[in-house]
């Protein structure tokens, strides 16, 4: 799991450095995971803001994710009925005259 976090953080930090806005939707985003993501990004000394929105897990996710788990792992996952949308925006440095 650490490898996944490292790749995610690397991609997000590159996007922030390129002044790109990141929008992620997931049934896996819980408040604890979002806080972990923010703390890890802050350790990279990046300037950014985060906005989160609650979202319902879509019917597509409810049907497809258990099927994929069953197919590849022979298990059924517990899907949260709620997920989160996370928007990460780079902060612009203040202009100096």
Buried (B, 14 or more C-beta within 10 A) or exposed (E): EEEEEEEBBEEBBEBBEEEEEBEBBBBEBBEEBBEEBBEBBEEEEBEBEBEBEEBEBEEEBEEEBBEEBEEEEEEEEEBBEEBBBBEBBBEEEEEEE
